[in-house]
Amino acid sequence: MTDPPHAAHRGRLGLYALAFVAVLAAGAALVTASLDSLQNTRLLWISAGLSYLAMVLAVLSLLLPRREG
């Protein structure tokens, strides 16, 4: 049984969507840290980690092999 052609791209788009959510969360953490006058660097590290995660997910979504239907 084979997957429909559009299902092959679902995994790639899902990873890309997760990367976008990670970027949004990183931005929210950065804004929260700046509103706190950068008193605590924990939120900056969280923002940096989420940004890194977003980059990894975006690259993985591009490198994931295409399954031709």
C-alpha positions as CSV (number, residue, x, y, z in Angstrom):
1,M,0.0,0.0,0.0
2,T,1.5,3.4,-1.0
3,D,0.9,6.8,0.6
4,P,-0.9,9.5,-1.4
5,P,1.5,12.0,-3.1
6,H,0.6,14.8,-0.7
7,A,1.3,12.6,2.4
8,A,5.0,12.5,1.4
9,H,5.3,16.2,2.1
10,R,3.4,16.2,5.3
11,G,6.5,15.2,7.4
12,R,8.7,17.9,5.8
13,L,6.0,20.6,6.3
14,G,5.5,19.4,9.9
15,L,9.2,19.8,10.7
16,Y,9.2,23.2,9.1
17,A,6.0,24.2,11.1
18,L,7.7,23.1,14.3
19,A,10.7,25.2,13.4
20,F,8.5,28.2,12.9
21,V,6.8,27.6,16.3
22,A,10.3,27.4,17.9
23,V,11.3,30.8,16.3
24,L,8.1,32.3,17.7
25,A,8.8,30.9,21.2
26,A,12.4,32.1,21.0
27,G,11.2,35.6,20.2
28,A,8.7,35.5,23.1
29,A,11.5,34.4,25.5
30,L,13.7,37.3,24.2
31,V,11.0,39.9,24.6
32,T,10.2,38.6,28.1
33,A,13.9,38.8,29.0
34,S,14.1,42.3,27.7
35,L,11.0,43.4,29.6
36,D,12.7,42.1,32.7
37,S,15.6,44.4,32.0
38,L,17.8,41.3,31.4
39,Q,18.1,40.7,35.1
40,N,18.2,37.0,34.5
41,T,20.1,35.4,31.7
42,R,18.1,32.1,31.8
43,L,15.5,33.4,29.4
44,L,18.3,34.5,27.0
45,W,19.7,31.0,27.1
46,I,16.3,29.6,26.5
47,S,15.8,31.9,23.5
48,A,19.2,30.9,22.1
49,G,18.4,27.2,22.5
50,L,15.0,27.6,20.8
51,S,16.7,29.5,18.0
52,Y,19.2,26.7,17.5
53,L,16.4,24.1,17.6
54,A,14.5,26.0,14.9
55,M,17.6,26.0,12.7
56,V,18.1,22.3,13.1
57,L,14.5,21.5,12.4
58,A,14.4,23.8,9.3
59,V,17.6,22.1,7.9
60,L,16.2,18.6,8.7
61,S,13.0,19.5,6.8
62,L,15.1,20.4,3.8
63,L,17.3,17.3,4.0
64,L,14.5,14.8,4.6
65,P,14.4,12.6,1.5
66,R,11.4,13.1,-0.7
67,R,9.2,10.0,-1.3
68,E,7.9,10.1,-4.8
69,G,4.4,8.6,-5.1
